[in-house]
Amino acid sequence: MPMEASEIERLIKAKLPDAQIVLQDTRGDGDHYSANIVSEAFRGKSRVQQHQMVYEALEGRMGGVLHALALQTSAPENN
């Protein structure tokens, strides 16, 4: 069963409330998404750690309900 983009965003925001999230359903099937996520919580973390934080937020749905999620993560730029 496909996963709605709104559900992905809700789960991520529950763990990373300040996250700015841009999701794209890359195949139009609800199973393959790309996400660009910016959160202060990522500051000082490696890319792997950032991605692990997102996967943790998805509460085990990655690889099951959600087949593929291409991630780009970063901390906000300091201006």
DASUL-V896897 format. One record per backbone hydrogen bond with DSSP energy under -0.5 kcal/mol. CO is the residue of the C=O (numbers start at 1). NH is the residue of the N-H. If there is no record, write none. Layout:
BEGIN
co: {CO | CO}
nh: {NH | NH}
END
This chain:
BEGIN
co: {4 | 4 | 5 | 6 | 7 | 8 | 9 | 10 | 11 | 12 | 12 | 16 | 19 | 20 | 21 | 22 | 24 | 24 | 30 | 31 | 32 | 32 | 33 | 34 | 35 | 35 | 36 | 37 | 38 | 39 | 40 | 42 | 46 | 47 | 48 | 49 | 50 | 51 | 52 | 53 | 54 | 55 | 56 | 58 | 61 | 61 | 65 | 66 | 68 | 69 | 70 | 72 | 74}
nh: {7 | 8 | 9 | 10 | 11 | 12 | 13 | 14 | 15 | 15 | 16 | 19 | 21 | 38 | 23 | 36 | 26 | 34 | 3 | 68 | 26 | 27 | 70 | 24 | 37 | 72 | 22 | 74 | 20 | 42 | 43 | 45 | 50 | 51 | 52 | 53 | 54 | 55 | 56 | 57 | 58 | 60 | 59 | 61 | 64 | 66 | 67 | 63 | 33 | 71 | 35 | 37 | 39}
END
